[in-house]
Amino acid sequence: MARRVHQPLEDQEFDFVLSMAPGPVLAYFCGTWPKALKACRAMDEVVGELAEEYGARFTAVRTDMTRCPGATRRYGVTGAPTTVLLRDGGAVASQAGPMTREEFRAFLDAHL
């Protein structure tokens, strides 16, 4: 995974990354159960590549739903994977389910 993808260990760290991000944050919420884990691992590579490609236009955060239950509830995430684009701590857009590279690019282009 690219160096630009943060992986908070708990809600406080998630909130810290949000507060320190210079612009929008792309948070993708992942689960540890087998079906979710497989989909999230597939998204890891795509998000890492797009984080490098888009540079400073957003900060990517891979969020474990179990370790960050407060953030999961705050943004209404009920399943994994779910992607939420945040600006100033508020959700701008969200998408439930896995996304391909092209779908991620369209999501980012529409909402950044």
N, C-alpha and C positions, 0 to 999 in steps of 0.2 A: 504494500500500500504506500502511496506517495507520502512524503514528509508533510504535506499540507493537510492531511486528514488527522484531526485530533480524536482521541478516544478517551473521554472522561470516565473516571472510575466511580464517580458518585454525583449526586445532584449538585453539590456545592462546586465541584470542579466544572460541571456543565455550565452553571451560572457564571463562573469566573471566565470561561472561554467566551461566552456570550458578551460579557461586559468588556472584554479586552479586544474583541474582533473589530477591525477598522471599518467594516461594512456589513453587508448581509451575511447570514449564516445558513448554510445548507445542512440541516440536521437530518440524518437518516437513522431511523429507529430500528434496531435489530433485536431478534430474540435468540435464545439459546436452544430452543427445541429444534429437532432435526430438520423439519421442512423449512422453517424460517432461517435457520443457520445456513442452509444450502443457498437459498435465495440471496441472503445478505452477503455471503462470500462472493457470489457472482457480481454483486453490485460494488464490492470493495474496489476491484480493479478499475471499473468504469468511473467511479467517483474520484479515485486517485488520479486517473488520467485527465479527467475534466478539471480537477482542481489545479493541476499543472498548466493545462491549456488556457484556462480562464484567468490564471494568475491571481492578482489581488482583487478581482471582482467579487469574490466571496470566500468565506472560510468554511471548510467542510468539517463536520463533526459526526463521527460514527457513535451512536448512542445505544447502549445496552439497556433495553427496557427494564430488566430486573435490577440493574445497578442504579438506574436513574428513574425511580418510580414517580417522583414529583414532576419531572419534566415530561414524562410520558402522560401523566394525567393533565398537566397544564395545557398541553397542545392537543388533547383529545385523541391520542393515539390508542387504538384498540387492537391492532394487529401488526405483524411484522412481515416484510419490511414496510415502513411508511416513511415518506420523505416530506419534510416540512421546511419551507424557506422562511426564514425569520429576518425581520428588519426592526431594529430598536426593541428587540425582545418580543415583538408580536408576530404572529403568523401571517404571512402574506399569501401563501399558497401551500397546498398539501396534495399529496398523491399517495394513495394506498396501493400496495403491491409492488412487485419488482418492476424495474424499468430497464430497457435496453439503452445503449449509448445514444441512439438517435432520440429516444423518448426523453432521456435526461437532458440532452442538448436543447430540445424543443421546450421543455419545462423551464430550464434556466433562461433561455432567450425570451420567453414570454413574460417572465416574472422578475428578472434582475433589473 
